[in-house]
Structures are given as structure tokens and as C-alpha cells.
């Protein structure tokens, strides 16, 4: 799943992967639905978190 993406994705890539807009992408991140790491103002989004979200699994980043 998502073989064309690197192991860490950007907000724009997340939007493309899930076919959602920017507001929805940030909502999923802010409410913890998709696990991220925040460094300064930048979000680091592991691809596995997106896959776990789609499969209905809890994230492996804990």
C-alpha cells in the first residue's frame, strides 16, 4: 500500500493519499487520529500511521 511514497510523508502527500482537503488532514492530525511527530511547526507523518488509520488499527508509534 502506498509503495510510491517515502516512509515519512508531508501534509500535501497525506491529502493526496486520503483524498481529503487541508482542513480535514490537519483535523486528523490534531485530534490524534493519525499519529505524528511535531518538530517546531512541522509535522512528521510516518506512512505506517496513515496505513494503520486506513486499516482501523491503533498506531504503532506509542
PDB file of N, CA, C, O and CB in Angstrom:
ATOM      1  N   UNK A   1       0.839  -1.177   0.000  1.00  0.00           N
ATOM      2  CA  UNK A   1       0.000   0.000   0.000  1.00  0.00           C
ATOM      3  C   UNK A   1       0.886   1.242   0.000  1.00  0.00           C
ATOM      4  O   UNK A   1       1.793   1.354   0.824  1.00  0.00           O
ATOM      5  CB  UNK A   1      -0.956  -0.003   1.215  1.00  0.00           C
ATOM      6  N   UNK A   2       0.640   2.145  -0.887  1.00  0.00           N
ATOM      7  CA  UNK A   2       1.377   3.409  -0.986  1.00  0.00           C
ATOM      8  C   UNK A   2       2.868   3.201  -1.239  1.00  0.00           C
ATOM      9  O   UNK A   2       3.703   3.870  -0.630  1.00  0.00           O
ATOM     10  CB  UNK A   2       1.188   4.217   0.283  1.00  0.00           C
ATOM     11  N   UNK A   3       3.197   2.283  -2.127  1.00  0.00           N
ATOM     12  CA  UNK A   3       4.597   1.990  -2.428  1.00  0.00           C
ATOM     13  C   UNK A   3       5.339   3.188  -3.006  1.00  0.00           C
ATOM     14  O   UNK A   3       6.560   3.279  -2.877  1.00  0.00           O
ATOM     15  CB  UNK A   3       4.682   0.835  -3.391  1.00  0.00           C
ATOM     16  N   UNK A   4       4.619   4.107  -3.639  1.00  0.00           N
ATOM     17  CA  UNK A   4       5.246   5.258  -4.282  1.00  0.00           C
ATOM     18  C   UNK A   4       5.614   6.372  -3.308  1.00  0.00           C
ATOM     19  O   UNK A   4       6.186   7.382  -3.717  1.00  0.00           O
ATOM     20  CB  UNK A   4       4.333   5.804  -5.335  1.00  0.00           C
ATOM     21  N   UNK A   5       5.299   6.206  -2.044  1.00  0.00           N
ATOM     22  CA  UNK A   5       5.574   7.232  -1.041  1.00  0.00           C
ATOM     23  C   UNK A   5       6.738   6.799  -0.158  1.00  0.00           C
ATOM     24  O   UNK A   5       6.944   5.611   0.087  1.00  0.00           O
ATOM     25  CB  UNK A   5       4.321   7.508  -0.183  1.00  0.00           C
ATOM     26  N   UNK A   6       7.494   7.787   0.314  1.00  0.00           N
ATOM     27  CA  UNK A   6       8.584   7.510   1.251  1.00  0.00           C
ATOM     28  C   UNK A   6       7.991   7.106   2.597  1.00  0.00           C
ATOM     29  O   UNK A   6       6.776   7.168   2.789  1.00  0.00           O
ATOM     30  CB  UNK A   6       9.520   8.751   1.407  1.00  0.00           C
ATOM     31  N   UNK A   7       8.850   6.693   3.528  1.00  0.00           N
ATOM     32  CA  UNK A   7       8.390   6.247   4.848  1.00  0.00           C
ATOM     33  C   UNK A   7       7.803   7.380   5.682  1.00  0.00           C
ATOM     34  O   UNK A   7       7.028   7.132   6.605  1.00  0.00           O
ATOM     35  CB  UNK A   7       9.534   5.608   5.604  1.00  0.00           C
ATOM     36  N   UNK A   8       8.164   8.611   5.368  1.00  0.00           N
ATOM     37  CA  UNK A   8       7.635   9.795   6.051  1.00  0.00           C
ATOM     38  C   UNK A   8       7.008  10.678   4.983  1.00  0.00           C
ATOM     39  O   UNK A   8       7.628  10.957   3.956  1.00  0.00           O
ATOM     40  CB  UNK A   8       8.763  10.569   6.855  1.00  0.00           C
ATOM     41  N   UNK A   9       5.776  11.118   5.227  1.00  0.00           N
ATOM     42  CA  UNK A   9       5.070  11.911   4.225  1.00  0.00           C
ATOM     43  C   UNK A   9       4.764  13.310   4.738  1.00  0.00           C
ATOM     44  O   UNK A   9       4.800  13.567   5.941  1.00  0.00           O
ATOM     45  CB  UNK A   9       3.780  11.216   3.813  1.00  0.00           C
ATOM     46  N   UNK A  10       4.464  14.208   3.808  1.00  0.00           N
ATOM     47  CA  UNK A  10       4.114  15.589   4.129  1.00  0.00           C
ATOM     48  C   UNK A  10       2.595  15.727   4.232  1.00  0.00           C
ATOM     49  O   UNK A  10       1.851  14.800   3.912  1.00  0.00           O
ATOM     50  CB  UNK A  10       4.679  16.563   3.063  1.00  0.00           C
ATOM     51  N   UNK A  11       2.163  16.873   4.673  1.00  0.00           N
ATOM     52  CA  UNK A  11       0.728  17.163   4.733  1.00  0.00           C
ATOM     53  C   UNK A  11       0.114  17.036   3.338  1.00  0.00           C
ATOM     54  O   UNK A  11      -0.951  16.440   3.176  1.00  0.00           O
ATOM     55  CB  UNK A  11       0.476  18.584   5.312  1.00  0.00           C
ATOM     56  N   UNK A  12       0.788  17.597   2.335  1.00  0.00           N
ATOM     57  CA  UNK A  12       0.257  17.525   0.973  1.00  0.00           C
ATOM     58  C   UNK A  12       0.157  16.085   0.482  1.00  0.00           C
ATOM     59  O   UNK A  12      -0.807  15.730  -0.196  1.00  0.00           O
ATOM     60  CB  UNK A  12       1.130  18.336   0.024  1.00  0.00           C
ATOM     61  N   UNK A  13       1.127  15.267   0.810  1.00  0.00           N
ATOM     62  CA  UNK A  13       1.063  13.853   0.429  1.00  0.00           C
ATOM     63  C   UNK A  13      -0.058  13.145   1.176  1.00  0.00           C
ATOM     64  O   UNK A  13      -0.756  12.307   0.605  1.00  0.00           O
ATOM     65  CB  UNK A  13       2.405  13.155   0.706  1.00  0.00           C
ATOM     66  N   UNK A  14      -0.232  13.477   2.446  1.00  0.00           N
ATOM     67  CA  UNK A  14      -1.337  12.907   3.228  1.00  0.00           C
ATOM     68  C   UNK A  14      -2.673  13.248   2.583  1.00  0.00           C
ATOM     69  O   UNK A  14      -3.557  12.398   2.480  1.00  0.00           O
ATOM     70  CB  UNK A  14      -1.300  13.422   4.684  1.00  0.00           C
ATOM     71  N   UNK A  15      -2.812  14.487   2.153  1.00  0.00           N
ATOM     72  CA  UNK A  15      -4.044  14.920   1.495  1.00  0.00           C
ATOM     73  C   UNK A  15      -4.302  14.089   0.237  1.00  0.00           C
ATOM     74  O   UNK A  15      -5.438  13.693  -0.026  1.00  0.00           O
ATOM     75  CB  UNK A  15      -3.968  16.419   1.140  1.00  0.00           C
ATOM     76  N   UNK A  16      -3.261  13.830  -0.528  1.00  0.00           N
ATOM     77  CA  UNK A  16      -3.393  13.034  -1.749  1.00  0.00           C
ATOM     78  C   UNK A  16      -3.714  11.581  -1.426  1.00  0.00           C
ATOM     79  O   UNK A  16      -4.576  10.972  -2.058  1.00  0.00           O
ATOM     80  CB  UNK A  16      -2.109  13.115  -2.581  1.00  0.00           C
ATOM     81  N   UNK A  17      -3.015  11.031  -0.437  1.00  0.00           N
ATOM     82  CA  UNK A  17      -3.214   9.634  -0.062  1.00  0.00           C
ATOM     83  C   UNK A  17      -4.657   9.370   0.369  1.00  0.00           C
ATOM     84  O   UNK A  17      -5.253   8.360  -0.004  1.00  0.00           O
ATOM     85  CB  UNK A  17      -2.254   9.248   1.062  1.00  0.00           C
ATOM     86  N   UNK A  18      -5.207  10.294   1.160  1.00  0.00           N
ATOM     87  CA  UNK A  18      -6.552  10.110   1.702  1.00  0.00           C
ATOM     88  C   UNK A  18      -7.638  10.788   0.881  1.00  0.00           C
ATOM     89  O   UNK A  18      -8.830  10.606   1.131  1.00  0.00           O
ATOM     90  CB  UNK A  18      -6.602  10.624   3.101  1.00  0.00           C
ATOM     91  N   UNK A  19      -7.207  11.574  -0.104  1.00  0.00           N
ATOM     92  CA  UNK A  19      -8.136  12.348  -0.941  1.00  0.00           C
ATOM     93  C   UNK A  19      -9.037  13.238  -0.095  1.00  0.00           C
ATOM     94  O   UNK A  19     -10.261  13.244  -0.230  1.00  0.00           O
ATOM     95  CB  UNK A  19      -8.992  11.409  -1.798  1.00  0.00           C
ATOM     96  N   UNK A  20      -8.376  13.989   0.784  1.00  0.00           N
ATOM     97  CA  UNK A  20      -9.079  14.947   1.641  1.00  0.00           C
ATOM     98  C   UNK A  20      -8.434  16.316   1.469  1.00  0.00           C
ATOM     99  O   UNK A  20      -7.346  16.438   0.908  1.00  0.00           O
ATOM    100  CB  UNK A  20      -9.047  14.498   3.142  1.00  0.00           C
ATOM    101  N   UNK A  21      -9.109  17.324   1.952  1.00  0.00           N
ATOM    102  CA  UNK A  21      -8.587  18.677   1.895  1.00  0.00           C
ATOM    103  C   UNK A  21      -7.641  18.964   3.049  1.00  0.00           C
ATOM    104  O   UNK A  21      -7.436  18.133   3.934  1.00  0.00           O
ATOM    105  CB  UNK A  21      -9.721  19.673   1.897  1.00  0.00           C
ATOM    106  N   UNK A  22      -7.070  20.161   3.016  1.00  0.00           N
ATOM    107  CA  UNK A  22      -6.099  20.559   4.030  1.00  0.00           C
ATOM    108  C   UNK A  22      -6.720  20.621   5.422  1.00  0.00           C
ATOM    109  O   UNK A  22      -6.108  20.173   6.392  1.00  0.00           O
ATOM    110  CB  UNK A  22      -5.498  21.908   3.674  1.00  0.00           C
ATOM    111  N   UNK A  23      -7.918  21.166   5.528  1.00  0.00           N
ATOM    112  CA  UNK A  23      -8.562  21.267   6.844  1.00  0.00           C
ATOM    113  C   UNK A  23      -8.791  19.892   7.458  1.00  0.00           C
ATOM    114  O   UNK A  23      -8.542  19.699   8.648  1.00  0.00           O
ATOM    115  CB  UNK A  23      -9.893  22.012   6.730  1.00  0.00           C
ATOM    116  N   UNK A  24      -9.260  18.940   6.666  1.00  0.00           N
ATOM    117  CA  UNK A  24      -9.510  17.588   7.176  1.00  0.00           C
ATOM    118  C   UNK A  24      -8.202  16.902   7.552  1.00  0.00           C
ATOM    119  O   UNK A  24      -8.145  16.201   8.562  1.00  0.00           O
ATOM    120  CB  UNK A  24     -10.266  16.747   6.131  1.00  0.00           C
ATOM    121  N   UNK A  25      -7.156  17.091   6.760  1.00  0.00           N
ATOM    122  CA  UNK A  25      -5.853  16.493   7.063  1.00  0.00           C
ATOM    123  C   UNK A  25      -5.343  17.008   8.411  1.00  0.00           C
ATOM    124  O   UNK A  25      -4.895  16.221   9.245  1.00  0.00           O
ATOM    125  CB  UNK A  25      -4.828  16.808   5.938  1.00  0.00           C
ATOM    126  N   UNK A  26      -5.407  18.317   8.626  1.00  0.00           N
ATOM    127  CA  UNK A  26      -4.951  18.868   9.900  1.00  0.00           C
ATOM    128  C   UNK A  26      -5.849  18.430  11.049  1.00  0.00           C
ATOM    129  O   UNK A  26      -5.361  18.233  12.162  1.00  0.00           O
ATOM    130  CB  UNK A  26      -4.901  20.389   9.832  1.00  0.00           C
ATOM    131  N   UNK A  27      -7.132  18.275  10.811  1.00  0.00           N
ATOM    132  CA  UNK A  27      -8.047  17.791  11.856  1.00  0.00           C
ATOM    133  C   UNK A  27      -7.662  16.380  12.295  1.00  0.00           C
ATOM    134  O   UNK A  27      -7.631  16.092  13.492  1.00  0.00           O
ATOM    135  CB  UNK A  27      -9.511  17.811  11.351  1.00  0.00           C
ATOM    136  N   UNK A  28      -7.368  15.496  11.334  1.00  0.00           N
ATOM    137  CA  UNK A  28      -6.969  14.123  11.656  1.00  0.00           C
ATOM    138  C   UNK A  28      -5.684  14.096  12.479  1.00  0.00           C
ATOM    139  O   UNK A  28      -5.510  13.237  13.343  1.00  0.00           O
ATOM    140  CB  UNK A  28      -6.784  13.308  10.372  1.00  0.00           C
ATOM    141  N   UNK A  29      -4.796  15.029  12.208  1.00  0.00           N
ATOM    142  CA  UNK A  29      -3.537  15.105  12.948  1.00  0.00           C
ATOM    143  C   UNK A  29      -3.764  15.694  14.337  1.00  0.00           C
ATOM    144  O   UNK A  29      -3.279  15.157  15.333  1.00  0.00           O
ATOM    145  CB  UNK A  29      -2.505  15.946  12.176  1.00  0.00           C
ATOM    146  N   UNK A  30      -4.502  16.798  14.398  1.00  0.00           N
ATOM    147  CA  UNK A  30      -4.702  17.490  15.681  1.00  0.00           C
ATOM    148  C   UNK A  30      -5.452  16.640  16.701  1.00  0.00           C
ATOM    149  O   UNK A  30      -5.146  16.688  17.892  1.00  0.00           O
ATOM    150  CB  UNK A  30      -5.457  18.785  15.457  1.00  0.00           C
ATOM    151  N   UNK A  31      -6.428  15.863  16.244  1.00  0.00           N
ATOM    152  CA  UNK A  31      -7.197  15.069  17.210  1.00  0.00           C
ATOM    153  C   UNK A  31      -6.570  13.705  17.484  1.00  0.00           C
ATOM    154  O   UNK A  31      -7.132  12.899  18.226  1.00  0.00           O
ATOM    155  CB  UNK A  31      -8.614  14.878  16.708  1.00  0.00           C
ATOM    156  N   UNK A  32      -5.394  13.443  16.882  1.00  0.00           N
ATOM    157  CA  UNK A  32      -4.659  12.224  17.180  1.00  0.00           C
ATOM    158  C   UNK A  32      -5.109  10.998  16.409  1.00  0.00           C
ATOM    159  O   UNK A  32      -4.644   9.891  16.680  1.00  0.00           O
ATOM    160  CB  UNK A  32      -4.759  11.942  18.612  1.00  0.00           C
ATOM    161  N   UNK A  33      -6.004  11.177  15.455  1.00  0.00           N
ATOM    162  CA  UNK A  33      -6.462  10.049  14.656  1.00  0.00           C
ATOM    163  C   UNK A  33      -5.317   9.456  13.852  1.00  0.00           C
ATOM    164  O   UNK A  33      -5.200   8.237  13.731  1.00  0.00           O
ATOM    165  CB  UNK A  33      -7.594  10.477  13.725  1.00  0.00           C
ATOM    166  N   UNK A  34      -4.478  10.320  13.307  1.00  0.00           N
ATOM    167  CA  UNK A  34      -3.261   9.898  12.624  1.00  0.00           C
ATOM    168  C   UNK A  34      -2.090  10.379  13.468  1.00  0.00           C
ATOM    169  O   UNK A  34      -1.925  11.578  13.693  1.00  0.00           O
ATOM    170  CB  UNK A  34      -3.186  10.463  11.151  1.00  0.00           C
ATOM    171  N   UNK A  35      -1.285   9.444  13.928  1.00  0.00           N
ATOM    172  CA  UNK A  35      -0.161   9.757  14.806  1.00  0.00           C
ATOM    173  C   UNK A  35       0.948  10.467  14.038  1.00  0.00           C
ATOM    174  O   UNK A  35       1.317  10.065  12.935  1.00  0.00           O
ATOM    175  CB  UNK A  35       0.382   8.480  15.455  1.00  0.00           C
ATOM    176  N   UNK A  36       1.465  11.518  14.635  1.00  0.00           N
ATOM    177  CA  UNK A  36       2.549  12.285  14.030  1.00  0.00           C
ATOM    178  C   UNK A  36       3.576  12.638  15.093  1.00  0.00           C
ATOM    179  O   UNK A  36       3.380  12.410  16.287  1.00  0.00           O
ATOM    180  CB  UNK A  36       2.010  13.564  13.347  1.00  0.00           C
ATOM    181  N   UNK A  37       4.662  13.193  14.621  1.00  0.00           N
ATOM    182  CA  UNK A  37       5.669  13.777  15.499  1.00  0.00           C
ATOM    183  C   UNK A  37       5.779  15.228  15.074  1.00  0.00           C
ATOM    184  O   UNK A  37       5.953  15.516  13.889  1.00  0.00           O
ATOM    185  CB  UNK A  37       7.068  13.018  15.413  1.00  0.00           C
ATOM    186  N   UNK A  38       5.681  16.141  16.022  1.00  0.00           N
ATOM    187  CA  UNK A  38       5.764  17.559  15.689  1.00  0.00           C
ATOM    188  C   UNK A  38       7.133  18.080  16.103  1.00  0.00           C
ATOM    189  O   UNK A  38       7.540  17.960  17.258  1.00  0.00           O
ATOM    190  CB  UNK A  38       4.629  18.368  16.382  1.00  0.00           C
ATOM    191  N   UNK A  39       7.823  18.655  15.147  1.00  0.00           N
ATOM    192  CA  UNK A  39       9.130  19.259  15.395  1.00  0.00           C
ATOM    193  C   UNK A  39       9.004  20.723  15.011  1.00  0.00           C
ATOM    194  O   UNK A  39       8.909  21.061  13.831  1.00  0.00           O
ATOM    195  CB  UNK A  39      10.287  18.536  14.583  1.00  0.00           C
ATOM    196  N   UNK A  40       9.003  21.587  16.014  1.00  0.00           N
ATOM    197  CA  UNK A  40       8.762  23.006  15.740  1.00  0.00           C
ATOM    198  C   UNK A  40       7.357  23.162  15.203  1.00  0.00           C
ATOM    199  O   UNK A  40       6.384  22.778  15.851  1.00  0.00           O
ATOM    200  CB  UNK A  40       9.802  23.579  14.735  1.00  0.00           C
ATOM    201  N   UNK A  41       7.261  23.724  14.021  1.00  0.00           N
ATOM    202  CA  UNK A  41       5.957  23.900  13.384  1.00  0.00           C
ATOM    203  C   UNK A  41       5.682  22.837  12.329  1.00  0.00           C
ATOM    204  O   UNK A  41       4.636  22.864  11.680  1.00  0.00           O
ATOM    205  CB  UNK A  41       5.867  25.276  12.756  1.00  0.00           C
ATOM    206  N   UNK A  42       6.603  21.907  12.152  1.00  0.00           N
ATOM    207  CA  UNK A  42       6.497  20.905  11.092  1.00  0.00           C
ATOM    208  C   UNK A  42       6.010  19.570  11.655  1.00  0.00           C
ATOM    209  O   UNK A  42       6.448  19.132  12.719  1.00  0.00           O
ATOM    210  CB  UNK A  42       7.853  20.723  10.387  1.00  0.00           C
ATOM    211  N   UNK A  43       5.101  18.934  10.923  1.00  0.00           N
ATOM    212  CA  UNK A  43       4.619  17.613  11.297  1.00  0.00           C
ATOM    213  C   UNK A  43       5.384  16.553  10.515  1.00  0.00           C
ATOM    214  O   UNK A  43       5.554  16.666   9.301  1.00  0.00           O
ATOM    215  CB  UNK A  43       3.099  17.488  11.045  1.00  0.00           C
ATOM    216  N   UNK A  44       5.838  15.533  11.215  1.00  0.00           N
ATOM    217  CA  UNK A  44       6.450  14.363  10.606  1.00  0.00           C
ATOM    218  C   UNK A  44       5.373  13.270  10.652  1.00  0.00           C
ATOM    219  O   UNK A  44       4.925  12.873  11.728  1.00  0.00           O
ATOM    220  CB  UNK A  44       7.799  13.924  11.358  1.00  0.00           C
ATOM    221  N   UNK A  45       4.973  12.800   9.486  1.00  0.00           N
ATOM    222  CA  UNK A  45       3.880  11.836   9.408  1.00  0.00           C
ATOM    223  C   UNK A  45       4.424  10.511   8.876  1.00  0.00           C
ATOM    224  O   UNK A  45       4.692  10.392   7.680  1.00  0.00           O
ATOM    225  CB  UNK A  45       2.728  12.369   8.501  1.00  0.00           C
ATOM    226  N   UNK A  46       4.588   9.524   9.741  1.00  0.00           N
ATOM    227  CA  UNK A  46       5.040   8.211   9.270  1.00  0.00           C
ATOM    228  C   UNK A  46       3.969   7.567   8.381  1.00  0.00           C
ATOM    229  O   UNK A  46       2.785   7.590   8.715  1.00  0.00           O
ATOM    230  CB  UNK A  46       5.373   7.285  10.471  1.00  0.00           C
ATOM    231  N   UNK A  47       4.381   7.010   7.284  1.00  0.00           N
ATOM    232  CA  UNK A  47       3.448   6.361   6.364  1.00  0.00           C
ATOM    233  C   UNK A  47       2.681   5.248   7.067  1.00  0.00           C
ATOM    234  O   UNK A  47       1.509   5.022   6.764  1.00  0.00           O
ATOM    235  CB  UNK A  47       4.195   5.799   5.146  1.00  0.00           C
ATOM    236  N   UNK A  48       3.316   4.556   7.993  1.00  0.00           N
ATOM    237  CA  UNK A  48       2.654   3.464   8.713  1.00  0.00           C
ATOM    238  C   UNK A  48       1.453   3.979   9.511  1.00  0.00           C
ATOM    239  O   UNK A  48       0.483   3.246   9.704  1.00  0.00           O
ATOM    240  CB  UNK A  48       3.652   2.762   9.655  1.00  0.00           C
ATOM    241  N   UNK A  49       1.506   5.234   9.978  1.00  0.00           N
ATOM    242  CA  UNK A  49       0.367   5.806  10.700  1.00  0.00           C
ATOM    243  C   UNK A  49      -0.834   5.977   9.784  1.00  0.00           C
ATOM    244  O   UNK A  49      -1.974   5.772  10.200  1.00  0.00           O
ATOM    245  CB  UNK A  49       0.746   7.152  11.317  1.00  0.00           C
ATOM    246  N   UNK A  50      -0.577   6.351   8.543  1.00  0.00           N
ATOM    247  CA  UNK A  50      -1.660   6.505   7.572  1.00  0.00           C
ATOM    248  C   UNK A  50      -2.259   5.139   7.245  1.00  0.00           C
ATOM    249  O   UNK A  50      -3.479   4.993   7.172  1.00  0.00           O
ATOM    250  CB  UNK A  50      -1.150   7.199   6.281  1.00  0.00           C
ATOM    251  N   UNK A  51      -1.405   4.150   7.051  1.00  0.00           N
ATOM    252  CA  UNK A  51      -1.872   2.798   6.744  1.00  0.00           C
ATOM    253  C   UNK A  51      -2.670   2.230   7.919  1.00  0.00           C
ATOM    254  O   UNK A  51      -3.727   1.631   7.721  1.00  0.00           O
ATOM    255  CB  UNK A  51      -0.679   1.874   6.408  1.00  0.00           C
ATOM    256  N   UNK A  52      -2.168   2.416   9.133  1.00  0.00           N
ATOM    257  CA  UNK A  52      -2.890   1.955  10.323  1.00  0.00           C
ATOM    258  C   UNK A  52      -4.262   2.611  10.416  1.00  0.00           C
ATOM    259  O   UNK A  52      -5.245   1.950  10.754  1.00  0.00           O
ATOM    260  CB  UNK A  52      -2.079   2.251  11.594  1.00  0.00           C
ATOM    261  N   UNK A  53      -4.336   3.899  10.120  1.00  0.00           N
ATOM    262  CA  UNK A  53      -5.609   4.617  10.140  1.00  0.00           C
ATOM    263  C   UNK A  53      -6.589   3.991   9.148  1.00  0.00           C
ATOM    264  O   UNK A  53      -7.752   3.761   9.479  1.00  0.00           O
ATOM    265  CB  UNK A  53      -5.394   6.111   9.813  1.00  0.00           C
ATOM    266  N   UNK A  54      -6.118   3.720   7.943  1.00  0.00           N
ATOM    267  CA  UNK A  54      -6.996   3.149   6.921  1.00  0.00           C
ATOM    268  C   UNK A  54      -7.445   1.733   7.259  1.00  0.00           C
ATOM    269  O   UNK A  54      -8.553   1.329   6.905  1.00  0.00           O
ATOM    270  CB  UNK A  54      -6.297   3.151   5.584  1.00  0.00           C
ATOM    271  N   UNK A  55      -6.595   0.986   7.935  1.00  0.00           N
ATOM    272  CA  UNK A  55      -6.933  -0.386   8.306  1.00  0.00           C
ATOM    273  C   UNK A  55      -7.689  -0.474   9.629  1.00  0.00           C
ATOM    274  O   UNK A  55      -8.104  -1.557  10.042  1.00  0.00           O
ATOM    275  CB  UNK A  55      -5.677  -1.215   8.389  1.00  0.00           C
ATOM    276  N   UNK A  56      -7.864   0.670  10.292  1.00  0.00           N
ATOM    277  CA  UNK A  56      -8.596   0.700  11.544  1.00  0.00           C
ATOM    278  C   UNK A  56      -7.811   0.188  12.723  1.00  0.00           C
ATOM    279  O   UNK A  56      -8.382  -0.223  13.732  1.00  0.00           O
ATOM    280  CB  UNK A  56      -9.830  -0.083  11.414  1.00  0.00           C
ATOM    281  N   UNK A  57      -6.488   0.214  12.593  1.00  0.00           N
ATOM    282  CA  UNK A  57      -5.622  -0.256  13.677  1.00  0.00           C
ATOM    283  C   UNK A  57      -5.147   0.909  14.509  1.00  0.00           C
ATOM    284  O   UNK A  57      -5.110   2.045  14.035  1.00  0.00           O
ATOM    285  CB  UNK A  57      -4.423  -1.033  13.125  1.00  0.00           C
ATOM    286  N   UNK A  58      -4.778   0.634  15.760  1.00  0.00           N
ATOM    287  CA  UNK A  58      -4.147   1.671  16.557  1.00  0.00           C
ATOM    288  C   UNK A  58      -2.730   1.833  16.056  1.00  0.00           C
ATOM    289  O   UNK A  58      -2.139   0.886  15.538  1.00  0.00           O
ATOM    290  CB  UNK A  58      -4.177   1.331  18.078  1.00  0.00           C
ATOM    291  N   UNK A  59      -2.191   3.004  16.205  1.00  0.00           N
ATOM    292  CA  UNK A  59      -0.868   3.301  15.663  1.00  0.00           C
ATOM    293  C   UNK A  59       0.226   2.546  16.388  1.00  0.00           C
ATOM    294  O   UNK A  59       0.108   2.242  17.575  1.00  0.00           O
ATOM    295  CB  UNK A  59      -0.594   4.782  15.734  1.00  0.00           C
ATOM    296  N   UNK A  60       1.291   2.247  15.664  1.00  0.00           N
ATOM    297  CA  UNK A  60       2.442   1.558  16.242  1.00  0.00           C
ATOM    298  C   UNK A  60       3.447   2.528  16.835  1.00  0.00           C
ATOM    299  O   UNK A  60       4.550   2.122  17.203  1.00  0.00           O
ATOM    300  CB  UNK A  60       3.116   0.700  15.195  1.00  0.00           C
ATOM    301  N   UNK A  61       3.088   3.807  16.936  1.00  0.00           N
ATOM    302  CA  UNK A  61       4.010   4.832  17.446  1.00  0.00           C
ATOM    303  C   UNK A  61       3.729   5.170  18.896  1.00  0.00           C
ATOM    304  O   UNK A  61       3.517   6.343  19.201  1.00  0.00           O
ATOM    305  CB  UNK A  61       3.921   6.093  16.602  1.00  0.00           C
ATOM    306  N   UNK A  62       3.716   4.250  19.766  1.00  0.00           N
ATOM    307  CA  UNK A  62       3.444   4.617  21.150  1.00  0.00           C
ATOM    308  C   UNK A  62       4.431   4.060  22.085  1.00  0.00           C
ATOM    309  O   UNK A  62       4.333   4.284  23.291  1.00  0.00           O
ATOM    310  CB  UNK A  62       2.108   4.183  21.554  1.00  0.00           C
TER     311      UNK A  62
END
